[in-house]
């Protein structure tokens, strides 16, 4: 699906009244499955990109080029508007501008830039740290400027609610709103009081990830202007465990024909767009 169409659909969700779940997308197969199931939006988390591209933990080891290439593979395969977690934008404000430009060209529908100090500085503790507000605001302004007249959705993200406090999160997101972002992303909220305060202070659409059980109610989230939410990336973990279990069973002597949980031919065909290629073969290669 053309990039412009996906971005228009994402903007319609943000401008609507519903709360829409996001699929975890990390490769072309997951992008196609999300579209086939009927997801209206997807999220490529920084951790998922690192897992899928490098087989490495979420330590900001993936490069911008690798991320953009993976995003392009997903957007050319699937018809789901894709929101991309671009972490810290891969450097300072100038790097953020380059990040926005590359992910724009890769077909992302939305890109989020966060204010966490990444990667971990030499000598820093294991506890996450936030950038100073002035530096964060500068990076957000750079992201909005780099978007230019593109219809790419820019999201400002903060983890202040889990690192410092909700008051800090509200102050930061209010500043990002003033800097021109289209929506704000806040992960890790724990109580309805936290979300209520945030929704009262920020006028933009809200996107949230991995909310506590007390918040995992789409009707309530919608009433607080949450338009997109991610329940986490358990689908990826389940896929890893299924792959490990199947490989272990074969290694232990199980016949492939006796393995459980095998995808049907129909599911595989839909995930790989087999019909499209079959039609092309008949049309251009003279197949029967």
Secondary structure by P-SEA (a helix, b strand, c coil): ccaaaaaaaaaaaaaccbbbbbcccccaaaaaaaaaaccccccccaaaaaaacccccccccccaaaaaaaaaaaaaccccbbbbccccccccaaaaaaaaaaaaaacccbbbbbccccccccccccccccccaaaaaaaaaaaaaaaccccbbbbbbbcccccccaaaaaaaaaaaaaacccbbbbcccccaaaaaaaaaccccbbbbcccccccccaaaaaaacccbbbccaaaaaaaaaaaaaaaaaaaaccccccccccccaaaaaaaaaaaaaaaaaaaccccc
